[in-house]
């Protein structure tokens, strides 16, 4: 295929996929099947990989992620992101209304037009569009400057990468709240539970962490969403906040339909009362209502204090709490041996759901609260999703209550528990004989990010363990057809599917196998860094502490854990069996098709927003011409390739170290 043909196909595919995406997420219409959509997207990805010069910053492939961001640049906000004053009572809201009227010189009987919006419990984001294309996304940070999370924001499918139509300013900014829906949060925690990993505490913190993941493909997988509620820019024609929000809807932004214009403070109070109960039916958490003066002219007249606007205030709903009886405490053992106490409660209705259990985290938490079995405890929902015990009603403590003592023996295998100095958790050290640890390690090994044997699952692994067929991950590769069909409800079809899945796992890359081994503190991204640096399991096994910590983002704790794992003779025996079974223990090197040698032995830091390339494409061009891309500026660096909106701190550091700073045009001339 010629470059001209590729450019044309990429443009056609991009337009088609963007249309299907818009119809599905904004109009709720599926014009093609999921399979057809995925095939089109896969074709576009391959074309862009082959012809990176034609990949645009608004390409639909940005949705699937793939960008690796080691450092999130801190960039000043064009318009400061101010915080709002909070109120918790009707009286304080009425006082706010009086202050607004006094400042505007209105009589007490005059009415002020307000707009009410639910205050979503997510992560504030500011997104800049230029010529209708998404070019930058910053977190709130300290309100004056925030972190550049553009690559991760582009994975949000409800967010337009390019504005539909032509009636938009050359440059404008939208603000909103990034969130993780209850459904996606529950799905994510279910995956972590199956993998024997600790559960995330609440959707808000998980959304925040997801926005700062280094691998944008993992961000894409988690399914963030975003509600937009604010439009900023020069010479905008809208006279009210409501009109600007309606404009966002027309441009294809995802706006929550829960906002409402209120002609006076009485309607504001009615809105607050209505949503105090109805908010529990929404797909995400809310913790209050934001009230704004609707007319921009009045907002401008009211102005700002040093910390917040005079024309807006946030009403916070009180956290829902209730009392119930602590019936018992059970103890769960995870894949790593960590023992987690769980409170078993008398069922009680809280924030729209029935709560029966609550996590107690660790022994320190039990001691802090001073729990006893039989106590009446106060239960609250942290982030309105994870129940937590906040205290004890000592006035209701029965004489029959039983003081809680954290067990000294593992509740599953009876081994004496250990607690490492400086750690809050108790651990069962019997990793090779404790049933939940054994099964948890197998579940971790087969998960999607590891060997991805999707024909297996928690229940089947339990059956295999109970039958004595699987005691460690290497046993999976010795399973016979007769063993599988001897299990309850196993037929030829399921047995063949499992054996096929096990066989296909032998082609999974070394970094994923390494992650699947379950070495403590070695997550998927750490495993990838180790595999890329040492390339073979033999080299990794021989690596010293100094060599390990020299790998970017590998600290002493991780390095020591890797060394200890390879010192265990049982682990080495397991490794030998997996190698004999045919799994991959050598990392394939990234293949780069060279276009020239103009940049040979030259190192670059790429920063900012570019006109002709997105950041991934420009990095690919550097490598294709013999150069190397690094993440941090040092005196050894050859060039900083600076785009628009490059962080001032990086630019200052480059100048201080006398590193050559070049523009996109300079770069194009270098590779010409």
LOSESE-5683 format. One record per residue (C-alpha): residue number from 1; z, y, x. Coordinates in steps of 0.5 Angstrom, whole numbers. Each point is the difference from the previous one (the first is absolute). Example, Ala and Ser with C-alpha at 12.3 -4.5 7.8 and 13.67 -1.06 7.14 Angstrom:
LOSESE-5683
@pos:1; w:16; v:-9; u:25
@pos:2; w:-2; v:7; u:2
***
This chain:
LOSESE-5683
@pos:1; w:0; v:0; u:0
@pos:2; w:-2; v:7; u:3
@pos:3; w:5; v:5; u:0
@pos:4; w:-3; v:4; u:-5
@pos:5; w:0; v:-6; u:-5
@pos:6; w:7; v:-1; u:1
@pos:7; w:2; v:8; u:-1
@pos:8; w:-4; v:-1; u:-7
@pos:9; w:4; v:-6; u:-2
@pos:10; w:7; v:2; u:2
@pos:11; w:-2; v:6; u:-4
@pos:12; w:-2; v:-4; u:-6
@pos:13; w:6; v:-5; u:0
@pos:14; w:5; v:6; u:1
@pos:15; w:-2; v:3; u:-6
@pos:16; w:-1; v:-6; u:-4
@pos:17; w:7; v:-2; u:2
@pos:18; w:3; v:7; u:-1
@pos:19; w:-2; v:0; u:-7
@pos:20; w:2; v:-7; u:-2
@pos:21; w:7; v:2; u:3
@pos:22; w:0; v:6; u:-4
@pos:23; w:-2; v:-3; u:-6
@pos:24; w:6; v:-6; u:1
@pos:25; w:6; v:5; u:2
@pos:26; w:-2; v:6; u:-4
@pos:27; w:-3; v:-2; u:-6
@pos:28; w:3; v:-7; u:0
@pos:29; w:-7; v:-3; u:-1
@pos:30; w:-3; v:-6; u:4
@pos:31; w:-7; v:0; u:1
@pos:32; w:-1; v:-6; u:5
@pos:33; w:5; v:-6; u:1
@pos:34; w:5; v:0; u:6
@pos:35; w:-4; v:-5; u:4
@pos:36; w:-7; v:5; u:-1
@pos:37; w:4; v:6; u:3
@pos:38; w:4; v:-4; u:6
@pos:39; w:-7; v:-2; u:2
@pos:40; w:-3; v:7; u:0
@pos:41; w:6; v:2; u:4
@pos:42; w:-1; v:-5; u:5
@pos:43; w:-7; v:1; u:1
@pos:44; w:2; v:8; u:1
@pos:45; w:5; v:-2; u:5
@pos:46; w:-5; v:-4; u:4
@pos:47; w:-5; v:5; u:0
@pos:48; w:5; v:6; u:2
@pos:49; w:3; v:-5; u:6
@pos:50; w:-8; v:-1; u:2
@pos:51; w:-1; v:7; u:-1
@pos:52; w:6; v:4; u:1
@pos:53; w:-4; v:7; u:1
@pos:54; w:-1; v:0; u:-8
@pos:55; w:7; v:-1; u:-2
@pos:56; w:2; v:6; u:-4
@pos:57; w:8; v:2; u:-1
@pos:58; w:-1; v:-1; u:-7
@pos:59; w:-3; v:-7; u:1
@pos:60; w:3; v:-5; u:-6
@pos:61; w:2; v:-5; u:6
@pos:62; w:6; v:5; u:2
@pos:63; w:3; v:-3; u:-6
@pos:64; w:1; v:-7; u:3
@pos:65; w:3; v:3; u:7
@pos:66; w:0; v:-2; u:7
@pos:67; w:1; v:6; u:3
@pos:68; w:6; v:-1; u:5
@pos:69; w:4; v:6; u:1
@pos:70; w:5; v:0; u:6
@pos:71; w:3; v:7; u:-1
@pos:72; w:0; v:4; u:-6
@pos:73; w:-2; v:7; u:2
@pos:74; w:5; v:6; u:-3
@pos:75; w:-4; v:6; u:-3
@pos:76; w:2; v:6; u:-3
@pos:77; w:-1; v:1; u:-7
@pos:78; w:-5; v:5; u:-2
@pos:79; w:5; v:2; u:-6
@pos:80; w:7; v:-2; u:1
@pos:81; w:3; v:-6; u:-5
@pos:82; w:6; v:3; u:-2
@pos:83; w:6; v:-3; u:-3
@pos:84; w:2; v:1; u:-8
@pos:85; w:7; v:2; u:-2
@pos:86; w:3; v:-6; u:-4
@pos:87; w:4; v:0; u:-6
@pos:88; w:4; v:-5; u:-5
@pos:89; w:2; v:4; u:-6
@pos:90; w:-3; v:3; u:-6
@pos:91; w:4; v:6; u:1
@pos:92; w:-3; v:1; u:7
@pos:93; w:-7; v:-1; u:-2
@pos:94; w:1; v:6; u:-5
@pos:95; w:3; v:4; u:5
@pos:96; w:-6; v:-1; u:4
@pos:97; w:-4; v:2; u:-6
@pos:98; w:4; v:7; u:0
@pos:99; w:-1; v:1; u:7
@pos:100; w:-8; v:0; u:-1
@pos:101; w:0; v:4; u:-6
@pos:102; w:5; v:5; u:4
@pos:103; w:-5; v:0; u:6
@pos:104; w:-6; v:1; u:-4
@pos:105; w:4; v:6; u:-4
@pos:106; w:-1; v:-4; u:-7
@pos:107; w:5; v:0; u:-5
@pos:108; w:4; v:-6; u:-2
@pos:109; w:-4; v:-1; u:-6
@pos:110; w:-6; v:0; u:3
@pos:111; w:-3; v:-7; u:2
@pos:112; w:-3; v:-3; u:7
@pos:113; w:-5; v:-5; u:0
@pos:114; w:2; v:-6; u:4
@pos:115; w:-3; v:-6; u:2
@pos:116; w:4; v:-7; u:1
@pos:117; w:-2; v:-5; u:5
@pos:118; w:4; v:-7; u:1
@pos:119; w:3; v:0; u:7
@pos:120; w:-3; v:-6; u:3
@pos:121; w:5; v:-4; u:5
@pos:122; w:-6; v:0; u:6
@pos:123; w:-2; v:3; u:6
@pos:124; w:-3; v:7; u:0
@pos:125; w:-7; v:1; u:3
@pos:126; w:-4; v:6; u:1
@pos:127; w:-8; v:-2; u:0
@pos:128; w:-5; v:5; u:3
@pos:129; w:-8; v:-1; u:-3
@pos:130; w:-5; v:4; u:4
@pos:131; w:-7; v:0; u:-4
@pos:132; w:2; v:-5; u:-5
@pos:133; w:3; v:-5; u:5
@pos:134; w:7; v:-2; u:2
@pos:135; w:1; v:2; u:7
@pos:136; w:7; v:0; u:1
@pos:137; w:7; v:-3; u:-3
@pos:138; w:7; v:3; u:3
@pos:139; w:7; v:-3; u:-2
@pos:140; w:5; v:6; u:-2
@pos:141; w:3; v:-1; u:6
@pos:142; w:5; v:6; u:1
@pos:143; w:-4; v:4; u:-5
@pos:144; w:-3; v:4; u:5
@pos:145; w:-4; v:-6; u:4
@pos:146; w:-1; v:-7; u:-2
@pos:147; w:-3; v:-6; u:3
@pos:148; w:-7; v:-2; u:0
@pos:149; w:-1; v:-6; u:-4
@pos:150; w:-8; v:1; u:-2
@pos:151; w:-2; v:-7; u:1
@pos:152; w:6; v:-3; u:-4
@pos:153; w:-1; v:5; u:-6
@pos:154; w:-8; v:-2; u:0
@pos:155; w:2; v:-7; u:-2
@pos:156; w:3; v:2; u:-7
@pos:157; w:-6; v:-2; u:-5
@pos:158; w:2; v:5; u:-5
@pos:159; w:-1; v:6; u:5
@pos:160; w:-7; v:3; u:0
@pos:161; w:-3; v:0; u:7
@pos:162; w:-5; v:4; u:-2
@pos:163; w:0; v:5; u:-7
@pos:164; w:-4; v:-1; u:-5
@pos:165; w:-5; v:5; u:-2
@pos:166; w:-1; v:7; u:3
@pos:167; w:4; v:5; u:-3
@pos:168; w:6; v:0; u:5
@pos:169; w:2; v:5; u:6
@pos:170; w:-2; v:-1; u:7
@pos:171; w:7; v:-2; u:2
@pos:172; w:6; v:-1; u:-4
@pos:173; w:7; v:-4; u:0
@pos:174; w:3; v:-5; u:-5
@pos:175; w:7; v:-2; u:0
@pos:176; w:3; v:-6; u:-3
@pos:177; w:5; v:-6; u:0
@pos:178; w:-2; v:-7; u:4
@pos:179; w:3; v:-6; u:-3
@pos:180; w:1; v:-7; u:-1
@pos:181; w:0; v:-3; u:-7
@pos:182; w:5; v:-4; u:-3
@pos:183; w:-5; v:-6; u:0
@pos:184; w:-3; v:1; u:7
@pos:185; w:7; v:0; u:3
@pos:186; w:2; v:-6; u:-4
@pos:187; w:-6; v:-4; u:3
@pos:188; w:2; v:3; u:7
@pos:189; w:7; v:-2; u:0
@pos:190; w:-2; v:-7; u:-3
@pos:191; w:-5; v:-1; u:6
@pos:192; w:6; v:2; u:5
@pos:193; w:5; v:-5; u:-4
@pos:194; w:-5; v:-6; u:1
@pos:195; w:-1; v:2; u:7
@pos:196; w:8; v:0; u:1
@pos:197; w:0; v:7; u:2
@pos:198; w:5; v:6; u:-2
@pos:199; w:-2; v:3; u:-7
@pos:200; w:-2; v:7; u:0
@pos:201; w:6; v:5; u:-3
@pos:202; w:-4; v:4; u:-5
@pos:203; w:-8; v:2; u:-2
@pos:204; w:1; v:7; u:3
@pos:205; w:3; v:-2; u:7
@pos:206; w:-6; v:-5; u:0
@pos:207; w:-5; v:5; u:-2
@pos:208; w:2; v:5; u:6
@pos:209; w:0; v:-6; u:5
@pos:210; w:-7; v:-2; u:-2
@pos:211; w:-2; v:7; u:1
@pos:212; w:2; v:-1; u:7
@pos:213; w:-3; v:-7; u:1
@pos:214; w:-4; v:0; u:7
@pos:215; w:-5; v:-5; u:-3
@pos:216; w:-4; v:4; u:-6
@pos:217; w:-2; v:-7; u:-3
@pos:218; w:7; v:-2; u:-1
@pos:219; w:1; v:6; u:-4
@pos:220; w:-6; v:-1; u:-4
@pos:221; w:2; v:-7; u:-2
@pos:222; w:7; v:3; u:-2
@pos:223; w:-3; v:4; u:-6
@pos:224; w:2; v:7; u:0
@pos:225; w:-1; v:5; u:-5
@pos:226; w:0; v:7; u:-1
@pos:227; w:1; v:5; u:-5
@pos:228; w:-2; v:7; u:1
@pos:229; w:3; v:6; u:-3
@pos:230; w:-2; v:7; u:4
@pos:231; w:-6; v:3; u:2
@pos:232; w:0; v:5; u:5
@pos:233; w:-6; v:5; u:4
@pos:234; w:-3; v:6; u:1
@pos:235; w:-3; v:4; u:-6
@pos:236; w:1; v:-5; u:-6
@pos:237; w:-1; v:2; u:-7
@pos:238; w:5; v:-4; u:-4
@pos:239; w:5; v:5; u:-3
@pos:240; w:5; v:-5; u:-2
@pos:241; w:3; v:-7; u:4
@pos:242; w:-2; v:-4; u:-6
@pos:243; w:-7; v:2; u:1
@pos:244; w:0; v:-1; u:7
@pos:245; w:3; v:-7; u:-2
@pos:246; w:-6; v:-1; u:-5
@pos:247; w:-5; v:2; u:6
@pos:248; w:3; v:-6; u:4
@pos:249; w:-1; v:-5; u:-6
@pos:250; w:-8; v:2; u:0
@pos:251; w:-1; v:0; u:7
@pos:252; w:3; v:-8; u:0
@pos:253; w:7; v:1; u:2
@pos:254; w:5; v:-5; u:-2
@pos:255; w:5; v:5; u:-4
@pos:256; w:6; v:-3; u:-4
@pos:257; w:-2; v:1; u:-8
@pos:258; w:8; v:2; u:-1
@pos:259; w:0; v:7; u:2
@pos:260; w:1; v:5; u:-6
@pos:261; w:-1; v:7; u:-1
@pos:262; w:6; v:3; u:-4
@pos:263; w:0; v:7; u:-3
@pos:264; w:8; v:1; u:1
@pos:265; w:6; v:-3; u:3
@pos:266; w:2; v:-4; u:-6
@pos:267; w:-7; v:-4; u:0
@pos:268; w:2; v:-1; u:8
@pos:269; w:7; v:-3; u:-2
@pos:270; w:-4; v:-4; u:-6
@pos:271; w:-4; v:-3; u:6
@pos:272; w:5; v:-2; u:4
@pos:273; w:4; v:-3; u:-5
@pos:274; w:-6; v:-4; u:-2
@pos:275; w:-2; v:-3; u:7
@pos:276; w:7; v:-2; u:1
@pos:277; w:-1; v:-6; u:-3
@pos:278; w:-7; v:-1; u:0
@pos:279; w:-1; v:1; u:7
@pos:280; w:2; v:-7; u:1
@pos:281; w:-6; v:-3; u:-3
@pos:282; w:-4; v:4; u:6
@pos:283; w:-3; v:-4; u:5
@pos:284; w:4; v:3; u:6
@pos:285; w:7; v:4; u:1
@pos:286; w:2; v:7; u:-3
@pos:287; w:6; v:3; u:2
@pos:288; w:-1; v:7; u:-4
@pos:289; w:-5; v:5; u:-3
@pos:290; w:-3; v:6; u:4
@pos:291; w:0; v:7; u:-4
@pos:292; w:-5; v:5; u:2
@pos:293; w:-2; v:7; u:-3
@pos:294; w:-7; v:-2; u:-2
@pos:295; w:-4; v:7; u:1
@pos:296; w:-2; v:1; u:7
@pos:297; w:1; v:8; u:0
@pos:298; w:7; v:-1; u:-2
@pos:299; w:1; v:-5; u:5
@pos:300; w:-2; v:5; u:5
@pos:301; w:4; v:5; u:-3
@pos:302; w:6; v:-4; u:1
@pos:303; w:-1; v:-2; u:7
@pos:304; w:4; v:-4; u:4
@pos:305; w:7; v:0; u:3
@pos:306; w:1; v:-3; u:8
@pos:307; w:0; v:-7; u:-3
@pos:308; w:-3; v:-1; u:-6
@pos:309; w:-5; v:4; u:-6
@pos:310; w:4; v:4; u:-5
@pos:311; w:-5; v:-3; u:-5
@pos:312; w:2; v:-7; u:0
@pos:313; w:6; v:-5; u:0
@pos:314; w:1; v:-7; u:-1
@pos:315; w:4; v:-3; u:-5
@pos:316; w:3; v:-7; u:3
@pos:317; w:2; v:-6; u:-5
@pos:318; w:7; v:-3; u:2
@pos:319; w:0; v:-6; u:3
@pos:320; w:1; v:-6; u:-5
@pos:321; w:6; v:-4; u:1
@pos:322; w:4; v:-5; u:-4
@pos:323; w:6; v:-4; u:1
@pos:324; w:0; v:-8; u:0
@pos:325; w:4; v:-6; u:2
@pos:326; w:-1; v:-3; u:7
@pos:327; w:0; v:-7; u:-1
@pos:328; w:-2; v:-3; u:7
@pos:329; w:-3; v:1; u:6
@pos:330; w:-5; v:-5; u:3
@pos:331; w:-3; v:0; u:7
@pos:332; w:-8; v:-1; u:1
@pos:333; w:-2; v:-2; u:7
@pos:334; w:-7; v:3; u:2
@pos:335; w:-5; v:-3; u:5
@pos:336; w:3; v:4; u:6
@pos:337; w:7; v:-3; u:-2
@pos:338; w:3; v:6; u:-2
@pos:339; w:5; v:-1; u:-6
@pos:340; w:-1; v:5; u:-6
@pos:341; w:6; v:1; u:-5
@pos:342; w:-3; v:1; u:-7
@pos:343; w:5; v:2; u:-6
@pos:344; w:-1; v:-4; u:-6
@pos:345; w:2; v:5; u:-6
@pos:346; w:1; v:-1; u:-7
@pos:347; w:-7; v:2; u:-3
@pos:348; w:0; v:7; u:-2
@pos:349; w:-6; v:5; u:-2
@pos:350; w:-1; v:6; u:5
@pos:351; w:-6; v:4; u:0
@pos:352; w:-4; v:-4; u:-5
@pos:353; w:1; v:-7; u:4
@pos:354; w:5; v:-5; u:-1
@pos:355; w:4; v:0; u:7
@pos:356; w:3; v:-7; u:2
@pos:357; w:0; v:0; u:8
@pos:358; w:1; v:6; u:5
@pos:359; w:-1; v:-1; u:8
@pos:360; w:7; v:2; u:4
@pos:361; w:-4; v:0; u:6
@pos:362; w:5; v:-3; u:5
@pos:363; w:8; v:0; u:1
@pos:364; w:1; v:7; u:2
@pos:365; w:-3; v:2; u:-7
@pos:366; w:5; v:-5; u:-3
@pos:367; w:6; v:3; u:4
@pos:368; w:-2; v:7; u:-1
@pos:369; w:0; v:-1; u:-8
@pos:370; w:6; v:-4; u:0
@pos:371; w:-3; v:-5; u:-5
@pos:372; w:4; v:-6; u:-3
@pos:373; w:-3; v:-5; u:-5
@pos:374; w:2; v:2; u:-7
@pos:375; w:0; v:7; u:2
@pos:376; w:-4; v:5; u:-5
@pos:377; w:-5; v:3; u:4
@pos:378; w:-5; v:6; u:-1
@pos:379; w:-7; v:-2; u:1
@pos:380; w:-5; v:5; u:1
@pos:381; w:-8; v:0; u:2
@pos:382; w:-2; v:3; u:6
@pos:383; w:-7; v:2; u:-1
@pos:384; w:1; v:-2; u:-7
@pos:385; w:-2; v:-7; u:3
@pos:386; w:5; v:-4; u:4
@pos:387; w:7; v:0; u:-3
@pos:388; w:5; v:1; u:4
@pos:389; w:8; v:0; u:0
@pos:390; w:3; v:7; u:1
@pos:391; w:7; v:-1; u:-1
@pos:392; w:6; v:-4; u:-4
@pos:393; w:4; v:2; u:-6
@pos:394; w:7; v:-1; u:3
@pos:395; w:3; v:2; u:-6
@pos:396; w:-3; v:-7; u:-3
@pos:397; w:1; v:-4; u:5
@pos:398; w:3; v:-7; u:-3
@pos:399; w:6; v:-3; u:4
@pos:400; w:-4; v:-6; u:0
@pos:401; w:-5; v:3; u:5
@pos:402; w:-2; v:-4; u:6
@pos:403; w:-1; v:4; u:7
@pos:404; w:-7; v:-1; u:3
@pos:405; w:0; v:-3; u:7
@pos:406; w:-7; v:-1; u:3
@pos:407; w:-1; v:-7; u:2
@pos:408; w:1; v:-3; u:7
@pos:409; w:-5; v:-5; u:-1
@pos:410; w:-7; v:-1; u:-3
@pos:411; w:0; v:-1; u:-7
@pos:412; w:-6; v:-4; u:1
@pos:413; w:1; v:-5; u:6
@pos:414; w:7; v:2; u:2
@pos:415; w:-1; v:2; u:7
@pos:416; w:5; v:6; u:2
@pos:417; w:-3; v:7; u:-1
@pos:418; w:-1; v:5; u:6
@pos:419; w:0; v:7; u:0
@pos:420; w:-3; v:4; u:6
@pos:421; w:3; v:6; u:3
@pos:422; w:-3; v:6; u:-3
@pos:423; w:-3; v:-4; u:-6
@pos:424; w:2; v:1; u:-8
@pos:425; w:-2; v:-7; u:-2
@pos:426; w:3; v:-7; u:1
@pos:427; w:-5; v:-5; u:3
@pos:428; w:-1; v:-8; u:-1
@pos:429; w:-2; v:-2; u:7
@pos:430; w:-2; v:-7; u:-2
@pos:431; w:-7; v:2; u:-1
@pos:432; w:-3; v:-7; u:1
@pos:433; w:5; v:-4; u:-5
@pos:434; w:1; v:5; u:-5
@pos:435; w:-5; v:-1; u:-6
@pos:436; w:-1; v:7; u:-3
@pos:437; w:-2; v:2; u:8
@pos:438; w:-4; v:-6; u:1
@pos:439; w:-4; v:1; u:-7
@pos:440; w:0; v:8; u:1
@pos:441; w:-3; v:-1; u:7
@pos:442; w:-6; v:-4; u:-3
@pos:443; w:-1; v:5; u:-6
@pos:444; w:0; v:5; u:6
@pos:445; w:-5; v:-4; u:4
@pos:446; w:-5; v:-1; u:-6
@pos:447; w:0; v:7; u:-3
@pos:448; w:-6; v:5; u:0
@pos:449; w:1; v:4; u:6
@pos:450; w:1; v:-6; u:4
@pos:451; w:-3; v:-7; u:-1
@pos:452; w:-2; v:2; u:-7
@pos:453; w:0; v:-8; u:-3
@pos:454; w:0; v:3; u:-7
@pos:455; w:0; v:-7; u:-3
@pos:456; w:7; v:-1; u:2
@pos:457; w:6; v:4; u:-3
@pos:458; w:8; v:0; u:-1
@pos:459; w:0; v:-6; u:-5
@pos:460; w:-5; v:-5; u:4
@pos:461; w:4; v:2; u:6
@pos:462; w:6; v:-2; u:-3
@pos:463; w:-3; v:-7; u:-2
@pos:464; w:-3; v:-1; u:7
@pos:465; w:7; v:1; u:3
@pos:466; w:4; v:-4; u:-5
@pos:467; w:-5; v:-6; u:1
@pos:468; w:2; v:1; u:7
@pos:469; w:-8; v:1; u:2
@pos:470; w:1; v:8; u:3
@pos:471; w:6; v:2; u:4
@pos:472; w:-4; v:5; u:4
@pos:473; w:-7; v:3; u:0
@pos:474; w:-3; v:-5; u:5
@pos:475; w:1; v:-5; u:-6
@pos:476; w:-5; v:3; u:-4
@pos:477; w:-5; v:-2; u:5
@pos:478; w:2; v:-7; u:-1
@pos:479; w:0; v:-1; u:-7
@pos:480; w:-4; v:-6; u:-3
@pos:481; w:-4; v:0; u:-7
@pos:482; w:5; v:-6; u:-2
@pos:483; w:6; v:4; u:2
@pos:484; w:-2; v:6; u:-5
@pos:485; w:-3; v:-5; u:-6
@pos:486; w:7; v:-3; u:1
@pos:487; w:4; v:6; u:-3
@pos:488; w:1; v:2; u:-7
@pos:489; w:-6; v:3; u:-4
@pos:490; w:-4; v:-1; u:6
@pos:491; w:-7; v:-2; u:-1
@pos:492; w:-7; v:-1; u:5
@pos:493; w:-2; v:7; u:-2
@pos:494; w:6; v:4; u:2
@pos:495; w:1; v:-5; u:7
@pos:496; w:-7; v:2; u:2
@pos:497; w:1; v:7; u:-1
@pos:498; w:7; v:0; u:4
@pos:499; w:-3; v:-4; u:6
@pos:500; w:-7; v:5; u:0
@pos:501; w:5; v:6; u:0
@pos:502; w:4; v:-3; u:6
@pos:503; w:-7; v:-1; u:3
@pos:504; w:-2; v:7; u:-1
@pos:505; w:6; v:3; u:3
@pos:506; w:-2; v:-3; u:7
@pos:507; w:-5; v:6; u:0
@pos:508; w:5; v:5; u:-1
@pos:509; w:0; v:5; u:6
@pos:510; w:6; v:-1; u:5
@pos:511; w:4; v:7; u:-2
@pos:512; w:0; v:-3; u:-7
@pos:513; w:3; v:-7; u:3
@pos:514; w:5; v:4; u:4
@pos:515; w:2; v:4; u:-6
@pos:516; w:1; v:-7; u:-4
@pos:517; w:4; v:-3; u:5
@pos:518; w:6; v:5; u:-2
@pos:519; w:3; v:2; u:6
@pos:520; w:5; v:5; u:-1
@pos:521; w:-2; v:8; u:-1
@pos:522; w:-7; v:-2; u:1
@pos:523; w:-4; v:2; u:-6
@pos:524; w:-7; v:0; u:-1
@pos:525; w:-2; v:7; u:4
@pos:526; w:5; v:-2; u:6
@pos:527; w:-4; v:-7; u:0
@pos:528; w:-6; v:3; u:0
@pos:529; w:2; v:5; u:6
@pos:530; w:2; v:-6; u:4
@pos:531; w:-6; v:-5; u:-1
@pos:532; w:-4; v:6; u:2
@pos:533; w:4; v:2; u:6
@pos:534; w:1; v:-8; u:3
@pos:535; w:-6; v:-3; u:-4
@pos:536; w:3; v:-7; u:1
@pos:537; w:6; v:-3; u:-2
@pos:538; w:1; v:-3; u:7
@pos:539; w:0; v:7; u:3
@pos:540; w:5; v:3; u:-6
@pos:541; w:4; v:-6; u:2
@pos:542; w:0; v:2; u:8
@pos:543; w:1; v:7; u:-2
@pos:544; w:6; v:4; u:3
@pos:545; w:5; v:5; u:-4
@pos:546; w:-3; v:5; u:4
@pos:547; w:-7; v:-2; u:-2
@pos:548; w:1; v:-1; u:-7
@pos:549; w:4; v:7; u:-1
@pos:550; w:-6; v:3; u:4
@pos:551; w:-4; v:-1; u:-6
@pos:552; w:-1; v:6; u:-5
@pos:553; w:6; v:0; u:-5
@pos:554; w:3; v:-7; u:2
@pos:555; w:8; v:2; u:2
@pos:556; w:5; v:-4; u:3
@pos:557; w:2; v:-3; u:-6
@pos:558; w:-6; v:-3; u:-2
@pos:559; w:-2; v:-2; u:7
@pos:560; w:7; v:-4; u:1
@pos:561; w:-2; v:-4; u:-6
@pos:562; w:-6; v:-2; u:2
@pos:563; w:2; v:-2; u:7
@pos:564; w:6; v:-4; u:-4
@pos:565; w:-5; v:-4; u:-5
@pos:566; w:-4; v:-2; u:6
@pos:567; w:6; v:-3; u:4
@pos:568; w:2; v:-5; u:-6
@pos:569; w:-3; v:-7; u:2
@pos:570; w:-1; v:-1; u:-8
@pos:571; w:-4; v:6; u:-1
@pos:572; w:-4; v:-2; u:6
@pos:573; w:-1; v:-7; u:-3
@pos:574; w:-2; v:3; u:-6
@pos:575; w:-5; v:4; u:3
@pos:576; w:-3; v:-6; u:4
@pos:577; w:-1; v:-3; u:-7
@pos:578; w:-4; v:6; u:-3
@pos:579; w:-4; v:0; u:6
@pos:580; w:-2; v:-7; u:0
@pos:581; w:-1; v:1; u:-8
@pos:582; w:-6; v:5; u:2
@pos:583; w:3; v:7; u:-2
@pos:584; w:-2; v:6; u:4
@pos:585; w:4; v:2; u:6
@pos:586; w:-5; v:5; u:3
@pos:587; w:-1; v:7; u:-2
@pos:588; w:-8; v:1; u:-1
@pos:589; w:-2; v:7; u:4
@pos:590; w:-2; v:5; u:-5
@pos:591; w:-8; v:0; u:1
@pos:592; w:-3; v:7; u:2
@pos:593; w:-7; v:1; u:-1
@pos:594; w:-2; v:5; u:6
@pos:595; w:-5; v:6; u:-1
@pos:596; w:1; v:3; u:6
@pos:597; w:5; v:1; u:6
@pos:598; w:0; v:8; u:0
@pos:599; w:8; v:-1; u:-1
@pos:600; w:2; v:-5; u:4
@pos:601; w:7; v:0; u:3
@pos:602; w:1; v:6; u:-4
@pos:603; w:6; v:0; u:-5
@pos:604; w:1; v:4; u:-6
@pos:605; w:5; v:2; u:-5
@pos:606; w:-3; v:2; u:-7
@pos:607; w:3; v:5; u:-5
@pos:608; w:-2; v:4; u:-6
@pos:609; w:-5; v:0; u:-5
@pos:610; w:-8; v:-1; u:2
@pos:611; w:-6; v:2; u:-4
@pos:612; w:-5; v:-5; u:2
@pos:613; w:5; v:-6; u:1
@pos:614; w:6; v:-3; u:-3
@pos:615; w:6; v:-1; u:5
@pos:616; w:-2; v:-8; u:1
@pos:617; w:-7; v:1; u:1
@pos:618; w:1; v:5; u:5
@pos:619; w:4; v:-5; u:4
@pos:620; w:-5; v:-5; u:-1
@pos:621; w:-5; v:5; u:3
@pos:622; w:5; v:1; u:6
@pos:623; w:0; v:-8; u:1
@pos:624; w:-7; v:-1; u:-1
@pos:625; w:-2; v:5; u:6
@pos:626; w:6; v:-3; u:5
@pos:627; w:6; v:4; u:-2
@pos:628; w:7; v:-2; u:-2
@pos:629; w:4; v:3; u:-5
@pos:630; w:7; v:1; u:1
@pos:631; w:6; v:3; u:-5
@pos:632; w:4; v:4; u:4
@pos:633; w:-2; v:6; u:5
@pos:634; w:2; v:0; u:7
@pos:635; w:-2; v:3; u:7
@pos:636; w:-4; v:-6; u:1
@pos:637; w:-4; v:1; u:-6
@pos:638; w:-8; v:2; u:1
@pos:639; w:-1; v:4; u:-7
@pos:640; w:3; v:2; u:-6
@pos:641; w:-5; v:0; u:-6
@pos:642; w:2; v:5; u:-5
@pos:643; w:-2; v:1; u:-7
@pos:644; w:2; v:5; u:-5
@pos:645; w:7; v:0; u:-2
@pos:646; w:2; v:-3; u:7
@pos:647; w:8; v:0; u:0
@pos:648; w:2; v:6; u:5
@pos:649; w:5; v:-4; u:3
@pos:650; w:-5; v:-5; u:3
@pos:651; w:-5; v:6; u:2
@pos:652; w:6; v:4; u:4
@pos:653; w:2; v:-7; u:3
@pos:654; w:-7; v:-1; u:2
@pos:655; w:-1; v:7; u:3
@pos:656; w:7; v:0; u:4
@pos:657; w:-3; v:-7; u:3
@pos:658; w:-6; v:3; u:2
@pos:659; w:-4; v:-5; u:-4
@pos:660; w:-7; v:2; u:-2
@pos:661; w:-1; v:2; u:-8
@pos:662; w:-7; v:-2; u:-3
@pos:663; w:-3; v:2; u:-7
@pos:664; w:-4; v:-5; u:-4
@pos:665; w:-6; v:3; u:2
@pos:666; w:2; v:0; u:8
@pos:667; w:1; v:-8; u:-2
@pos:668; w:-7; v:-1; u:-3
@pos:669; w:-3; v:4; u:6
@pos:670; w:4; v:-5; u:5
@pos:671; w:-3; v:-6; u:-3
@pos:672; w:-7; v:3; u:-2
***
